[in-house]
């Protein structure tokens, strides 16, 4: 029986992931790390209010689910965005390593690349690159495109983007299939299934990989590197 940490459990993917962890018999204890306490109670849930900027080693952990993320508009500036999507994620990784964590699962973005001209995708690529420097037995990276699902706050650009991508999704074939929208529940399900597989090294999941995992298929990890 394992212990899981989850960060970002108030978000769209994180809320699904948290519920999945609480329902899973694989986990004896689930520790939700956040800046505020969520209105959720469960016998195996422990909520810990933390400052991700100065996150210290704490309760022992096996698997870490990182669903932290914001937008430049919500954060208020590029620097504030980078603080959440880069600095806080690496702070979580450091605390996890020093707390005994051996598996780290993180949501980034389709198109993430440390040399991208797009600031958002560059930050996502940089965090992927630098997470690989930490000695986890396994690092799982999930790269969704537009994430579908009910949000607490409506983002007009995402509403417009969602309509457009639904219309053009059938035309996104081959390498472009990774840009199809994906439901938050499918991403969370893929993360939970990936965590249960006995694998090592670095694994990257694009949309088709996540959908196969969410469907409980016997997935061959097509995007692996040591």
Secondary structure per residue as TSV (DSSP state, phi and psi in degrees):
chain	resnum	aa	ss	phi	psi
A	1	X	-	360.0	132.6
A	2	X	E	-110.8	165.2
A	3	X	E	-112.0	134.9
A	4	X	E	-118.9	143.8
A	5	X	E	-102.7	147.3
A	6	X	E	-137.7	131.2
A	7	X	E	-118.4	135.5
A	8	X	-	89.5	27.1
A	9	X	T	-74.3	-6.8
A	10	X	T	-88.6	-8.0
A	11	X	S	-85.2	-178.6
A	12	X	H	-63.7	-52.6
A	13	X	H	-74.2	-42.5
A	14	X	H	-60.7	-36.6
A	15	X	H	-66.1	-39.3
A	16	X	H	-67.1	-40.5
A	17	X	H	-64.5	-43.2
A	18	X	H	-59.7	-46.4
A	19	X	H	-62.6	-39.0
A	20	X	H	-63.7	-40.2
A	21	X	H	-65.2	-40.5
A	22	X	H	-66.7	-32.8
A	23	X	H	-81.3	-18.7
A	24	X	-	-77.9	130.8
A	25	X	T	-73.4	-8.4
A	26	X	T	-71.9	-21.6
A	27	X	E	-114.8	126.1
A	28	X	E	-82.7	-32.7
A	29	X	E	-142.9	139.4
A	30	X	E	-125.0	122.3
A	31	X	E	-110.9	113.5
A	32	X	E	-92.1	117.3
A	33	X	E	-98.8	127.9
A	34	X	E	-166.6	172.6
A	35	X	S	-82.9	-13.2
A	36	X	S	-144.8	161.1
A	37	X	-	-86.3	132.9
A	38	X	-	-85.9	151.0
A	39	X	S	-78.5	56.8
A	40	X	-	-130.6	138.1
A	41	X	-	-128.9	138.7
A	42	X	-	-159.3	143.3
A	43	X	T	-55.6	-31.2
A	44	X	T	-105.8	9.4
A	45	X	E	-96.0	128.4
A	46	X	E	-120.0	125.4
A	47	X	E	-102.5	131.9
A	48	X	E	-126.1	117.1
A	49	X	E	-77.9	125.7
A	50	X	-	-136.4	161.8
A	51	X	-	-108.2	108.5
A	52	X	G	-64.4	-17.8
A	53	X	G	-72.0	-26.7
A	54	X	G	-133.6	54.4
A	55	X	-	-82.5	119.7
A	56	X	-	-98.6	159.2
A	57	X	-	-55.9	145.6
A	58	X	-	-147.5	-135.4
A	59	X	S	-51.3	143.4
A	60	X	-	-60.5	152.7
A	61	X	-	-148.2	151.6
A	62	X	S	-106.1	-57.9
A	63	X	E	-116.9	137.6
A	64	X	E	-118.6	123.7
A	65	X	E	-107.9	113.2
A	66	X	E	-107.7	108.3
A	67	X	-	-115.2	24.6
A	68	X	-	-67.7	141.0
A	69	X	-	174.3	150.9
A	70	X	-	-146.1	-169.1
A	71	X	-	-124.8	160.7
A	72	X	H	-61.5	-37.8
A	73	X	H	-64.7	-45.7
A	74	X	H	-68.4	-38.5
A	75	X	H	-71.7	-32.4
A	76	X	S	104.4	-19.4
A	77	X	S	-166.0	166.1
A	78	X	H	-63.4	-41.3
A	79	X	H	-62.1	-42.7
A	80	X	H	-67.2	-38.4
A	81	X	H	-61.4	-46.8
A	82	X	H	-63.3	-34.0
A	83	X	I	-59.3	-43.3
A	84	X	I	-76.7	-50.8
A	85	X	I	-83.4	-13.1
A	86	X	I	-119.6	-61.9
A	87	X	I	-64.9	-44.8
A	88	X	I	-66.3	-37.0
A	89	X	H	-64.9	-43.8
A	90	X	H	-70.9	-32.9
A	91	X	H	-62.3	-41.1
A	92	X	H	-62.9	-42.4
A	93	X	H	-62.6	-43.4
A	94	X	H	-62.2	-46.4
A	95	X	H	-63.1	-37.1
A	96	X	H	-64.8	-44.7
A	97	X	H	-59.1	-44.9
A	98	X	H	-76.1	-6.6
A	99	X	T	-107.2	7.6
A	100	X	T	95.6	6.2
A	101	X	-	-66.5	138.0
A	102	X	-	-123.2	-0.4
A	103	X	E	-140.1	126.6
A	104	X	E	-124.2	126.8
A	105	X	E	-121.1	125.6
A	106	X	E	-136.1	143.4
A	107	X	E	-97.4	124.8
A	108	X	-	-119.8	-114.6
A	109	X	-	-161.7	146.9
A	110	X	T	-57.2	138.3
A	111	X	T	83.7	3.5
A	112	X	-	-60.2	131.7
A	113	X	-	-161.5	129.1
A	114	X	T	-64.6	-14.9
A	115	X	T	-107.4	14.2
A	116	X	-	-66.6	146.9
A	117	X	S	-77.2	-19.6
A	118	X	S	-81.8	123.2
A	119	X	H	-57.8	-46.4
A	120	X	H	-58.5	-50.1
A	121	X	H	-68.9	-30.8
A	122	X	H	-66.4	-43.9
A	123	X	H	-62.4	-42.2
A	124	X	H	-62.7	-40.0
A	125	X	H	-67.6	-37.5
A	126	X	H	-66.1	-39.2
A	127	X	H	-69.4	-36.4
A	128	X	H	-60.5	-47.7
A	129	X	H	-59.8	-45.3
A	130	X	H	-81.4	-22.9
A	131	X	H	-64.5	-32.6
A	132	X	T	-65.7	-14.2
A	133	X	T	-78.6	-16.2
A	134	X	S	-87.2	142.7
A	135	X	-	-81.2	55.3
A	136	X	-	-76.9	145.1
A	137	X	S	-63.6	-34.0
A	138	X	E	-145.8	133.8
A	139	X	E	-119.7	119.0
A	140	X	E	-107.5	125.1
A	141	X	E	-117.3	123.5
A	142	X	E	-110.3	122.9
A	143	X	-	-115.7	78.6
A	144	X	-	-77.6	157.9
A	145	X	S	-89.9	-134.0
A	146	X	S	-63.6	128.1
A	147	X	E	-96.5	125.5
A	148	X	E	-96.6	148.8
A	149	X	S	145.1	161.3
A	150	X	-	-69.8	129.3
A	151	X	-	-110.0	153.5
A	152	X	S	-67.7	-35.2
A	153	X	S	-125.2	129.2
A	154	X	-	-74.7	133.9
A	155	X	-	-109.1	106.9
A	156	X	H	-52.1	-42.0
A	157	X	H	-62.9	-36.4
A	158	X	H	-74.2	-32.3
A	159	X	H	-62.4	-48.5
A	160	X	H	-63.0	-43.7
A	161	X	H	-63.1	-38.0
A	162	X	H	-63.9	-42.4
A	163	X	H	-63.1	-44.9
A	164	X	H	-64.4	-43.6
A	165	X	H	-70.5	-31.8
A	166	X	H	-64.3	-38.6
A	167	X	H	-67.3	-43.9
A	168	X	H	-95.0	-4.1
A	169	X	G	-52.2	-43.2
A	170	X	G	-59.3	-22.0
A	171	X	G	-90.6	-6.2
A	172	X	-	-88.0	93.2
A	173	X	-	-118.9	168.5
A	174	X	G	60.8	-130.7
A	175	X	G	-67.0	-20.0
A	176	X	G	-79.8	-8.4
A	177	X	G	-64.1	-24.0
A	178	X	G	-66.6	-15.4
A	179	X	G	-91.9	2.5
A	180	X	S	-69.4	148.2
A	181	X	-	-67.5	156.1
A	182	X	E	-141.7	142.5
A	183	X	E	-75.5	142.5
A	184	X	H	-56.6	-38.5
A	185	X	H	-62.5	-34.3
A	186	X	H	-70.8	-37.2
A	187	X	H	-63.5	-47.4
A	188	X	H	-61.4	-43.0
A	189	X	H	-61.9	-41.4
A	190	X	H	-62.3	-40.7
A	191	X	H	-62.3	-43.3
A	192	X	H	-66.2	-40.5
A	193	X	H	-69.3	-38.8
A	194	X	H	-62.9	-37.8
A	195	X	H	-63.8	-25.9
A	196	X	H	-87.0	-10.0
A	197	X	S	-83.5	137.0
A	198	X	-	-82.3	88.9
A	199	X	-	-132.5	161.9
A	200	X	-	-134.8	159.1
A	201	X	E	91.2	-157.1
A	202	X	E	-109.8	128.5
A	203	X	E	-126.3	132.6
A	204	X	E	-118.2	129.6
A	205	X	E	-116.1	118.9
A	206	X	-	-88.9	177.9
A	207	X	H	-52.5	-47.3
A	208	X	H	-60.9	-37.8
A	209	X	H	-63.9	-42.3
A	210	X	H	-65.3	-39.8
A	211	X	H	-67.0	-37.1
A	212	X	H	-66.9	-41.6
A	213	X	H	-63.5	-43.0
A	214	X	H	-62.8	-29.5
A	215	X	T	-85.2	3.5
A	216	X	T	65.9	27.4
A	217	X	-	-71.8	160.1
A	218	X	-	-79.4	92.6
A	219	X	-	-82.2	134.3
A	220	X	-	-96.6	124.3
A	221	X	-	-76.5	99.2
A	222	X	S	-77.1	-16.1
A	223	X	S	-118.4	65.9
A	224	X	E	-109.3	151.9
A	225	X	E	-151.7	154.3
A	226	X	-	-74.4	360.0
